Amino acid sequence: MKLENFNYELPESLIAQEPVEPRDSCKLMVLDKETGHLSHHVFTDILDEIKENDLIVFNNTKVIPARLNGYRKQTGGKVEVLLLTPKGNDEWEVLVNPGRKALIGQEIIFSDKFYCVVLDKTDFGGRRVKFYYDGDFDLLLDEVGEMPIPPYIHKKLKNKEEYQTVYAKYKGSAAAPTAGLHFTSELINKIKEKGAEICFVTLHVGLGTFRPVNEENIEDHEMHKEWYVISEQTADAINKAKKEGRRIIAVGTTSARTLESAGQSGKLKAGANWTNLYIYPGYSWKIVDAIITNFHLPESTLLMMMASFVGTDKILNAYKEAVAKKYRFFSFGDAMFLR
């Protein structure tokens, strides 16, 4: 399959620069994966789509202020460091911009109490660094770091919580699981009152989710690993629901990837592991029956995942309709329900 088959035209004016207020007032497109039928709603209408006994799975990862602006000690040149994956002993895999100047042995200073040293290059073009600091790492990160909003968002956040789900719990993500940004605590309570079941997985969003595809043939793309955790309680709830023929709804691509990664046998396994599962058309879905998601970048692995779920023609037709009806795209944009 060619990369160009997953492209679409998007006016820059439709790239959302800030979240809507309240969160659950954005537009919602509903796409039937069997017929391709589209309908248009507001996000709170998701209550009409969710049935009693559905099981809805959220990713409760918490975004860390992973973007650090510093300077090279040797030259004074400005450097941006994006934290990706902790490796223990204060070592992290990171992306560095400009990368070509981040030489091994170089010190990057973020404050008078906080710096790192470049240890090695990584296999995905990043760096492995070791942090040195005076005080508590998390507190210094909160003080010095910025929320890692994507580069296509040019507006500053009013506050860090705008790029955090209301149920975020476990720190570790370099990007938000953005489908979850549409949910308010009140909406989640109404879903529970309707008789649907809710459970959580954790996948720390890293390079695997947002790394662009550069290969002409999409099969040649290699996913970077991301860390996930599934509790016994969640695994039991999902396996029970599957056995009873109830619908499993994944909130976002990260929840979907977690469930499919741990459910390749058709039964969900509890535990913690790395996943580099790459889902594109031709993939056979094992656990997930419906997905709540955002509108994704052209030629991205996330768009390919959605194409595998409903069909490439159907998803691209839906995106064409979304452009025509001026839906807002990407992280702070509008939502889809694929069912």
PLY file of the C-alpha trace (Angstrom):
ply
format ascii 1.0
element vertex 339
property float x
property float y
property float z
element edge 338
property int vertex1
property int vertex2
end_header
0.00 0.00 0.00
1.29 3.43 -0.98
1.61 6.29 1.47
-0.10 8.66 -0.97
-3.31 6.59 -0.65
-3.74 8.02 2.85
-3.47 11.67 1.90
-6.26 14.25 1.85
-6.60 17.99 1.31
-6.92 20.06 4.48
-7.11 23.87 4.61
-4.80 25.19 7.32
-7.70 27.21 8.73
-9.33 23.95 9.92
-6.41 22.96 12.19
-7.76 23.69 15.70
-5.55 26.07 17.66
-7.34 25.80 21.00
-9.88 23.52 22.69
-13.55 24.39 22.71
-15.17 25.35 25.99
-16.78 23.34 27.47
-14.80 20.31 26.30
-17.85 18.27 25.32
-19.36 20.95 23.04
-17.27 20.09 19.96
-18.76 18.54 16.84
-19.19 14.77 16.59
-19.37 12.81 13.35
-20.80 9.28 13.60
-19.64 6.79 10.94
-21.23 3.38 10.48
-18.40 1.02 9.48
-20.73 -1.39 7.66
-22.66 1.09 5.50
-20.40 4.14 5.52
-23.41 6.26 6.60
-22.44 9.58 8.22
-24.39 11.73 10.68
-23.50 14.99 12.42
-23.92 15.85 16.10
-22.33 17.57 19.10
-20.12 15.53 21.39
-22.63 15.28 24.23
-24.80 13.27 21.80
-22.35 10.40 22.38
-24.78 9.54 25.20
-27.34 8.60 22.55
-24.81 6.32 20.86
-23.67 4.51 24.00
-25.86 1.59 25.01
-26.51 0.03 28.39
-23.86 -2.66 29.03
-21.31 -1.14 26.60
-17.80 -1.16 28.07
-15.83 2.03 27.44
-12.04 2.00 27.80
-10.08 5.18 28.57
-6.31 5.73 28.60
-5.48 7.37 31.94
-1.91 8.36 31.12
-0.88 11.83 32.26
1.10 14.21 30.05
4.31 15.46 31.60
5.75 18.92 30.77
8.13 17.10 28.45
9.40 20.01 26.31
12.56 21.55 27.75
14.23 24.65 26.31
17.90 24.95 27.09
21.30 25.83 25.65
24.50 23.97 24.87
27.07 24.69 27.58
29.94 24.60 25.08
28.49 27.09 22.58
25.45 28.78 24.12
23.34 27.63 21.16
19.64 27.10 21.87
18.36 23.52 22.11
14.91 21.99 22.55
14.67 18.57 24.22
11.50 16.45 24.16
11.37 13.68 26.77
10.11 10.38 25.36
10.94 7.33 27.46
12.55 6.98 30.92
15.25 4.32 30.94
16.06 4.35 34.68
18.96 5.88 36.58
17.86 9.40 35.42
18.45 8.41 31.79
15.87 9.19 29.08
15.37 8.68 25.38
14.67 12.11 23.92
14.32 14.03 20.69
16.66 16.99 20.31
16.23 19.99 18.00
18.59 20.77 16.34
19.62 17.13 16.54
22.77 17.24 14.41
24.46 19.50 16.96
23.59 17.31 19.97
26.95 15.54 20.06
27.85 12.78 22.50
29.33 14.23 25.68
27.65 17.61 25.23
25.95 19.28 28.21
22.55 20.94 27.77
21.62 23.43 30.50
17.97 24.10 31.45
18.48 26.00 34.71
21.13 26.46 37.38
19.77 23.28 39.03
18.98 21.16 36.00
21.02 19.88 33.03
21.62 16.75 30.96
24.53 15.12 29.17
24.16 13.41 25.78
25.23 9.76 26.18
24.44 8.18 22.83
22.37 8.25 19.64
19.20 6.13 19.37
18.01 4.00 16.49
15.16 6.43 15.68
17.30 9.56 15.32
16.95 10.71 18.92
19.42 10.77 21.79
19.92 9.00 25.09
20.68 11.53 27.83
21.37 11.50 31.56
19.90 14.23 33.77
21.70 15.87 36.67
19.78 18.08 39.06
19.63 19.64 42.50
16.27 18.79 44.10
13.27 16.72 42.96
13.18 15.77 39.26
9.38 16.00 38.89
9.20 19.38 40.63
12.01 20.76 38.47
10.29 19.41 35.36
7.06 21.18 36.37
9.04 24.36 36.91
11.17 24.31 33.75
9.23 22.17 31.27
6.38 23.08 28.93
3.46 20.92 27.81
4.48 19.23 24.54
1.67 20.55 22.34
2.17 19.63 18.67
4.03 22.04 16.33
0.89 22.76 14.26
-0.66 24.48 17.32
0.74 28.01 17.40
-1.37 29.39 20.24
-0.06 29.23 23.81
-2.04 27.18 26.32
-4.03 29.21 28.84
-3.11 26.55 31.39
-1.49 23.11 31.38
-4.78 21.35 32.13
-6.09 22.18 28.64
-3.79 19.45 27.29
-4.74 16.90 29.95
-7.76 14.59 30.23
-9.95 15.04 33.31
-9.14 11.45 34.35
-5.35 11.60 33.77
-3.59 9.67 36.55
-0.20 8.13 35.73
2.60 10.44 34.55
4.56 9.47 31.46
3.17 10.78 28.15
4.90 13.05 25.66
1.51 13.80 24.06
-2.11 13.73 25.20
-4.47 10.91 24.25
-6.54 13.56 22.51
-9.86 11.72 22.01
-10.17 11.78 25.79
-9.95 15.58 25.92
-13.64 15.80 24.92
-14.88 14.15 28.11
-15.96 16.09 31.20
-16.46 14.50 34.60
-20.20 15.21 34.25
-20.39 13.41 30.90
-18.55 10.37 32.31
-21.00 10.25 35.21
-23.96 10.37 32.78
-22.43 7.47 30.83
-22.22 5.44 34.04
-25.81 6.38 34.95
-26.93 5.05 31.57
-25.65 1.62 32.59
-22.41 1.50 30.59
-19.27 0.17 32.26
-16.04 2.18 32.35
-12.49 0.95 32.80
-8.96 2.24 32.24
-5.72 1.19 30.62
-2.46 3.14 30.60
-0.35 3.72 27.50
2.34 6.38 27.73
2.20 8.18 24.40
5.63 8.44 22.80
7.29 8.51 19.42
5.28 5.54 18.13
2.06 7.54 18.06
3.27 10.69 16.31
6.34 9.67 14.33
5.63 10.39 10.62
5.69 7.69 7.96
8.50 8.40 5.48
8.47 5.17 3.47
6.64 5.10 0.13
5.27 1.63 0.94
3.53 1.87 4.31
4.37 -1.75 5.18
8.04 -0.69 5.44
7.36 1.75 8.31
8.63 0.65 11.72
6.67 1.63 14.82
8.58 2.82 17.86
7.79 1.07 21.15
5.41 2.49 23.76
4.81 1.24 27.31
1.38 0.08 28.44
-0.18 -1.31 31.63
-3.43 -3.29 31.97
-4.70 -4.20 35.43
-6.22 -7.58 36.29
-9.49 -5.78 37.02
-9.61 -4.22 33.54
-8.60 -7.45 31.80
-11.29 -9.39 33.67
-13.95 -6.78 32.87
-13.11 -6.76 29.16
-12.89 -10.55 28.85
-16.25 -10.87 30.62
-17.82 -8.30 28.27
-16.43 -10.06 25.19
-17.77 -13.40 26.42
-21.20 -11.83 26.94
-21.18 -10.26 23.46
-21.13 -6.71 24.81
-19.54 -3.89 22.84
-15.99 -2.71 23.67
-15.56 1.00 22.86
-11.99 2.34 22.83
-11.55 6.03 23.56
-8.74 7.00 21.23
-6.10 5.25 19.18
-3.88 4.68 22.23
-6.59 2.74 24.07
-7.29 0.80 20.88
-3.60 -0.05 20.39
-3.27 -1.14 24.02
-6.29 -3.46 23.83
-5.23 -4.97 20.54
-1.60 -5.38 21.68
-2.63 -7.34 24.77
-5.47 -9.19 23.06
-3.87 -10.88 20.06
-5.24 -14.24 21.22
-8.76 -12.80 21.38
-8.51 -12.71 25.17
-7.01 -9.73 26.99
-3.88 -10.35 29.08
-3.23 -8.25 32.18
0.27 -6.92 32.76
2.78 -4.35 31.58
4.72 -4.50 28.33
6.10 -2.62 25.36
4.12 -2.48 22.14
5.13 -1.57 18.63
1.92 -2.94 17.10
1.37 -1.29 13.73
-2.27 -1.35 12.63
-3.02 -0.60 8.98
-5.55 -1.90 6.42
-5.63 -5.69 6.38
-5.30 -5.95 10.17
-7.85 -8.25 11.86
-9.30 -6.54 14.96
-9.50 -8.81 18.01
-10.96 -6.79 20.93
-12.26 -3.36 19.88
-15.79 -3.01 18.47
-16.09 0.79 18.25
-13.74 3.78 18.54
-14.11 7.39 19.65
-11.33 9.35 17.97
-10.22 12.69 16.53
-9.44 13.62 12.91
-5.83 12.67 12.23
-2.97 14.01 10.12
-2.71 13.02 6.45
-0.45 10.00 5.84
-0.22 9.24 9.59
-0.25 5.82 11.25
-3.34 6.97 13.17
-5.28 7.60 9.96
-4.11 4.18 8.71
-5.41 2.59 11.91
-8.84 4.16 11.36
-8.75 3.05 7.71
-8.13 -0.52 8.88
-11.17 -0.28 11.17
-13.79 1.05 8.73
-12.12 0.82 5.29
-9.87 3.34 3.51
-12.56 4.66 1.15
-15.05 5.16 3.97
-12.64 7.03 6.23
-11.38 9.29 3.43
-14.96 10.03 2.38
-15.74 10.96 6.00
-12.71 13.28 6.11
-13.79 14.91 2.84
-17.23 15.52 4.37
-15.61 16.88 7.55
-13.60 19.39 5.50
-16.73 20.43 3.59
-18.64 20.96 6.86
-15.69 22.78 8.44
-14.96 20.36 11.26
-11.87 21.23 13.31
-8.93 18.85 12.92
-6.15 17.27 15.01
-5.41 17.46 18.76
-7.85 20.20 19.81
-10.29 19.41 17.02
-13.63 17.66 16.71
-14.43 13.98 17.21
-15.64 10.89 15.37
-17.46 7.81 16.60
-16.71 4.79 14.43
-19.19 2.02 15.12
0 1
1 2
2 3
3 4
4 5
5 6
6 7
7 8
8 9
9 10
10 11
11 12
12 13
13 14
14 15
15 16
16 17
17 18
18 19
19 20
20 21
21 22
22 23
23 24
24 25
25 26
26 27
27 28
28 29
29 30
30 31
31 32
32 33
33 34
34 35
35 36
36 37
37 38
38 39
39 40
40 41
41 42
42 43
43 44
44 45
45 46
46 47
47 48
48 49
49 50
50 51
51 52
52 53
53 54
54 55
55 56
56 57
57 58
58 59
59 60
60 61
61 62
62 63
63 64
64 65
65 66
66 67
67 68
68 69
69 70
70 71
71 72
72 73
73 74
74 75
75 76
76 77
77 78
78 79
79 80
80 81
81 82
82 83
83 84
84 85
85 86
86 87
87 88
88 89
89 90
90 91
91 92
92 93
93 94
94 95
95 96
96 97
97 98
98 99
99 100
100 101
101 102
102 103
103 104
104 105
105 106
106 107
107 108
108 109
109 110
110 111
111 112
112 113
113 114
114 115
115 116
116 117
117 118
118 119
119 120
120 121
121 122
122 123
123 124
124 125
125 126
126 127
127 128
128 129
129 130
130 131
131 132
132 133
133 134
134 135
135 136
136 137
137 138
138 139
139 140
140 141
141 142
142 143
143 144
144 145
145 146
146 147
147 148
148 149
149 150
150 151
151 152
152 153
153 154
154 155
155 156
156 157
157 158
158 159
159 160
160 161
161 162
162 163
163 164
164 165
165 166
166 167
167 168
168 169
169 170
170 171
171 172
172 173
173 174
174 175
175 176
176 177
177 178
178 179
179 180
180 181
181 182
182 183
183 184
184 185
185 186
186 187
187 188
188 189
189 190
190 191
191 192
192 193
193 194
194 195
195 196
196 197
197 198
198 199
199 200
200 201
201 202
202 203
203 204
204 205
205 206
206 207
207 208
208 209
209 210
210 211
211 212
212 213
213 214
214 215
215 216
216 217
217 218
218 219
219 220
220 221
221 222
222 223
223 224
224 225
225 226
226 227
227 228
228 229
229 230
230 231
231 232
232 233
233 234
234 235
235 236
236 237
237 238
238 239
239 240
240 241
241 242
242 243
243 244
244 245
245 246
246 247
247 248
248 249
249 250
250 251
251 252
252 253
253 254
254 255
255 256
256 257
257 258
258 259
259 260
260 261
261 262
262 263
263 264
264 265
265 266
266 267
267 268
268 269
269 270
270 271
271 272
272 273
273 274
274 275
275 276
276 277
277 278
278 279
279 280
280 281
281 282
282 283
283 284
284 285
285 286
286 287
287 288
288 289
289 290
290 291
291 292
292 293
293 294
294 295
295 296
296 297
297 298
298 299
299 300
300 301
301 302
302 303
303 304
304 305
305 306
306 307
307 308
308 309
309 310
310 311
311 312
312 313
313 314
314 315
315 316
316 317
317 318
318 319
319 320
320 321
321 322
322 323
323 324
324 325
325 326
326 327
327 328
328 329
329 330
330 331
331 332
332 333
333 334
334 335
335 336
336 337
337 338
